[in-house]
Amino acid sequence: RDQKVIIEPAAGGLDDQKIITVKTRVIDPGKPDIKIDFKLRRGKDADNWLVFDMVAEGISLLDSKRAELGNLIRQQGLASVTALLQEKAKAPITKPAEEK
């Protein structure tokens, strides 16, 4: 495919920042551009940045998951959701069979 990904430099100096946003655009000829922002937090190692949120077309993945978990907690209770998250954390990260 002829897709291109444009990564814009983070605004401002990195030396004094704890959180930055890196803006990207996915350009696919004949289709509207897709805007994706990555929010990064400086790690304990000053040279290490960690992504903690992705905002695609104005929708935050972190906010979406927070709302989803809030609903589950109200429906099933905190203990049940905690157990569910612990099980998910144990599972290996793999692609579904149809994507391999």
N, C-alpha and C positions, 0 to 999 in steps of 0.2 A: 504494500500500500504506500501511497505517497504522503502519509501523515508526517507532520513535523511537530516537534515540541519546542516551544520557545520558553526559556527560563530567564526571568528578569532578575537582576541583582537585588538583593535585599536593600531596602531603603535605610539610609543612615549608616553610621559606623557600627561595626560589629563589636568593637572593643568594650563599649559601655552598655551593650544591650543584653538582657536576659532572655527576652522573647522576640523573635523576628517572624515576619511573614515573607515567604518566597512565592511570588506570583508566577504562574505558568499558563500557557495557552496551548491547546492541542489544535492544530490546523489540519483540517481534512478537506481537500479541494471539493467544492460543490456543496459543502455542508457548513452550518454555522460553527464558528470557533467555540471550543469548550474551555471555560476558564476554571482553573483549579489552583487554589491557594494552599500552601502547606505552612502550618504554624509549627515553629521549632522552638525548643527551650534549650538553653545552654546546659550541658551536662555538668557533672561534678568536675570532670576534666575540662578545663577552660577551652580546649581546642575541639571539644566534642559537642555536636548539636544533635538533638533527638527530636524527631517529628512526634507531636502529640495530637495533632488535629489536621484534617483535610477538609477544605471547604470547596465543594463543587457547585458552580452556578449559584452561589450564595447559601448553600445548605451545608451546615456543619455536621460532619460525621459524629463528632463528640456530642453535640447537642442532641442529635437524633438518637444515639445510643443511650444517653442520659434519660431522655423521655421514654424510650422503650423499657428501660430497666425500672423507671419509676412506676410505669403502668403494671409491670410484672410484680413488683413489690406490693403494690396495692391489692392485686388480685390473689397472689400466692403467698405473700409474707416474705419477710427478709431472710429467714432461715432457708426457705426453699430456693430463693434466687441465689443466695450465697453458695448453696450446694451445687446448683446448676453451673454457676461461674467457675467453681473449683473443678468440676468435671470437664468443662470446656478448656480450661487452662492446661489440663493434663493431656488432652488430645493433641496428636502431632498436627502440624499445619501441612496439609497436602491439597493438591488440586483435585477437584472431582474427576471421576474416571473419564467423563466425556471430554474434558479439556486436555487430557494428557496426550 
